[in-house]
Amino acid sequence: MSDASVGPRVELEHTHLASAGKTQLTLEDLAGLQPGVARLMLEVGNRFWRCYHAAKAHNRKLARFQMSEGTKLLRQCVIVRPKYDQDMATFIEQDLGRLRAVIEAEDWDRLDEVFAEMTSSVNRLHDVWDHGFLVWKVPEAPPADLVLEPPTED
């Protein structure tokens, strides 16, 4: 990384290097390669889009998996931007807790209501953090690259 990077440069007594094949990277270099919240949120949106449509297809296993992966990404966002910690913890506990309950109980009749509440919370939090111009919605079309229906038992 260049000296033009933002923030104070910390001089260490020793340097750890990682080989990337044709180059060696410092821990500072590796940290700079980590995705920011904006990039992670694209993946989060993708996971919850898939979660919704899997649940609409009554595929509890796939919906649970997509929700779990989306939740892991949200936890990574807090590592990158600790200022979101409290809001993210509340969102995961409350909003995703309600969604998790719907999926686990296979209470598909409540899915749209709970997902709408969750989406409203997402957009409220965008507004709280001065990103009100980011208004998320679940894409109407299901993902074309994934079989959403649960596998049939043989």
C-alpha distance (Angstrom), angle and dihedral (degrees) to the residues before:
residue distance angle dihedral
M1 . . .
S2 3.74 . .
D3 3.77 126.4 .
A4 3.81 86.9 -113.5
S5 3.82 90.7 78.5
V6 3.78 118.2 122.5
G7 3.77 119.4 -99.7
P8 3.78 133.8 29.8
R9 3.76 117.3 -50.5
V10 3.77 112.8 -125.7
E11 3.77 116.8 -144.9
L12 3.78 112.4 -144.0
E13 3.78 127.9 -159.5
H14 3.78 89.2 -128.8
T15 3.77 136.7 17.6
H16 3.76 128.3 -136.1
L17 3.77 113.8 -149.8
A18 3.77 128.9 -162.8
S19 3.77 121.5 -159.9
A20 3.78 116.6 -126.8
G21 3.78 94.4 -178.1
K22 3.79 102.6 -98.5
T23 3.79 96.7 25.5
Q24 3.76 141.7 32.2
L25 3.76 121.4 -126.0
T26 3.77 130.0 -156.0
L27 3.80 122.1 -140.1
E28 3.82 86.8 -104.0
D29 3.81 89.7 55.0
L30 3.81 91.2 49.7
A31 3.80 91.7 48.5
G32 3.79 89.7 52.8
L33 3.80 90.3 54.7
Q34 3.79 93.7 56.8
P35 3.79 115.3 108.3
G36 3.77 118.8 -104.5
V37 3.79 125.7 -133.1
A38 3.82 92.8 -90.5
R39 3.80 91.8 58.7
L40 3.79 93.4 41.9
M41 3.80 91.3 50.9
L42 3.80 90.7 59.5
E43 3.79 87.5 59.0
V44 3.81 91.3 44.2
G45 3.80 91.1 53.5
N46 3.79 90.2 48.8
R47 3.81 92.3 51.9
F48 3.79 94.4 48.9
W49 3.83 91.8 45.6
R50 3.80 87.3 55.6
C51 3.80 91.6 43.2
Y52 3.80 91.5 54.5
H53 3.78 95.5 48.9
A54 3.80 92.7 43.6
A55 3.80 88.6 53.6
K56 3.82 90.8 47.1
A57 3.82 86.0 55.7
H58 3.85 88.5 50.5
N59 3.79 91.6 -116.6
R60 3.79 101.0 146.0
K61 3.81 94.9 175.6
L62 3.81 94.4 53.5
A63 3.82 93.8 41.1
R64 3.81 90.3 50.6
F65 3.82 91.2 48.5
Q66 3.81 93.9 49.5
M67 3.80 91.5 47.1
S68 3.80 91.3 49.0
E69 3.80 92.2 50.6
G70 3.80 91.3 46.6
T71 3.79 90.2 50.4
K72 3.82 91.2 51.6
L73 3.80 88.8 53.5
L74 3.82 90.8 50.9
R75 3.81 89.0 53.5
Q76 3.82 88.8 51.9
C77 3.80 88.6 54.0
V78 3.81 88.8 61.3
I79 3.79 90.8 53.3
V80 3.81 89.7 53.6
R81 3.83 94.6 41.0
P82 3.81 111.5 22.4
K83 3.81 91.7 -177.8
Y84 3.83 87.7 78.1
D85 3.81 93.1 56.3
Q86 3.81 100.8 105.3
D87 3.80 96.5 40.3
M88 3.79 91.2 45.8
A89 3.81 92.9 48.6
T90 3.81 90.6 50.7
F91 3.80 92.0 46.7
I92 3.81 92.5 49.5
E93 3.79 93.0 46.2
Q94 3.79 98.8 42.9
D95 3.80 111.0 24.5
L96 3.77 98.1 30.5
G97 3.79 89.3 39.0
R98 3.82 89.1 61.0
L99 3.80 91.1 46.4
R100 3.80 91.2 48.1
A101 3.81 90.0 52.3
V102 3.81 91.4 51.9
I103 3.80 91.7 49.8
E104 3.80 95.4 45.1
A105 3.81 92.6 47.9
E106 3.81 90.9 42.5
D107 3.80 85.6 -129.7
W108 3.79 91.5 162.1
D109 3.82 93.2 165.1
R110 3.84 89.1 68.8
L111 3.82 95.6 45.4
D112 3.80 98.3 95.5
E113 3.81 93.1 46.3
V114 3.82 94.0 48.5
F115 3.80 93.3 43.3
A116 3.82 90.6 50.2
E117 3.82 90.0 51.7
M118 3.80 90.5 48.3
T119 3.80 91.8 48.8
S120 3.80 90.1 49.5
S121 3.82 89.4 52.7
V122 3.80 90.9 49.5
N123 3.78 91.9 53.2
R124 3.82 92.5 43.7
L125 3.81 88.9 54.6
H126 3.80 90.5 48.6
D127 3.79 86.9 55.3
V128 3.84 93.2 46.6
W129 3.82 89.8 53.9
D130 3.84 94.3 47.7
H131 3.80 93.6 -102.4
G132 3.80 96.5 107.8
F133 3.79 88.6 134.1
L134 3.84 86.8 71.4
V135 3.79 104.4 81.5
W136 3.79 111.5 175.0
K137 3.77 125.2 -156.5
V138 3.76 134.1 171.3
P139 3.79 109.5 -102.2
E140 3.79 108.7 -115.1
A141 3.79 94.1 -138.1
P142 3.79 116.1 73.3
P143 3.80 117.7 -124.1
A144 3.79 109.1 -82.4
D145 3.80 94.5 -151.2
L146 3.80 97.2 62.4
V147 3.79 133.5 65.8
L148 3.78 102.7 -129.8
E149 3.79 101.7 -176.6
P150 3.78 115.5 94.2
P151 3.78 114.8 -105.5
T152 3.75 114.7 -98.1
E153 3.78 118.1 -115.0
D154 3.80 113.3 -116.7
